[in-house]
Amino acid sequence: MTIQTPNYYTKLLKELNTRYYIILSEFTKTYPKYKTYPTLSQYSDAIETDEQNLQELQSEFFQLKNNLENNISELGRDIFRNNRKISIIEKENKIFSTKITGMNDSSAAAIGMFNDIQLQYNQYLFGNILLGIVIIGTGYKFYQNQKS
């Protein structure tokens, strides 16, 4: 069964309402004549036709009501299924969010570790350059002392 839009039901309900007032109008014209002259077949046929039209309209309204109730229950089942899917996705989202947070923390730790290693390397490099300058200076002084 296909789910109809609310506009479909509004349009159909307006149509049934219009037909109801037309049939009711005919019935109100025919009924007094029938009650006045119940033996005339013209009035008895007319009142029968009006009653059949009212019963037909009643059955169409009942079908409309039934279809609307079925659509509502089907929409309710769809909503329930979608809510269940949403809750599953939210649970997965929590898991992935914690993993992303952990990865961001790991990334920050790795960057911090890289910066620490870079600083340590720069300190060793500076120390080696300073040591080289001291050795060259000492060697120069030793050479100067050897010359004199």
QUIQUI-V654710 format. One record per backbone hydrogen bond with DSSP energy under -1.0 kcal/mol. CO is the residue of the C=O (numbers start at 1). NH is the residue of the N-H. If there is no record, write none. Layout:
{{CO:NH} {CO:NH}}
This chain:
{{5:9} {6:10} {7:11} {8:12} {9:13} {10:14} {11:15} {12:16} {13:17} {14:18} {15:19} {16:20} {17:21} {18:22} {19:23} {20:24} {21:25} {22:26} {23:27} {24:28} {25:29} {26:30} {27:31} {30:34} {31:35} {32:36} {33:37} {40:44} {41:45} {42:46} {43:47} {44:48} {45:49} {46:50} {47:51} {48:52} {49:53} {50:54} {51:55} {52:56} {53:57} {54:58} {55:59} {56:60} {57:61} {58:62} {59:63} {60:64} {61:65} {62:66} {63:67} {64:68} {65:69} {66:70} {67:71} {68:72} {69:73} {70:74} {71:75} {72:76} {73:77} {74:78} {75:79} {76:80} {77:81} {78:82} {79:83} {80:84} {81:85} {82:86} {83:87} {84:88} {85:89} {86:90} {87:91} {88:92} {89:93} {90:94} {91:95} {92:96} {93:97} {94:98} {95:99} {96:100} {97:101} {98:102} {99:103} {100:104} {101:105} {102:106} {103:107} {104:108} {105:109} {106:110} {107:111} {108:112} {109:113} {110:114} {111:115} {112:116} {113:117} {114:118} {115:119} {116:120} {117:121} {118:122} {119:123} {120:124} {121:125} {122:126} {123:127} {124:128} {125:129} {126:130} {127:131} {128:132} {129:133} {130:134} {131:135} {132:136} {133:137} {134:138} {135:139} {136:140} {137:141} {138:142} {139:143} {140:144} {141:145} {142:146} {143:147} {144:148}}
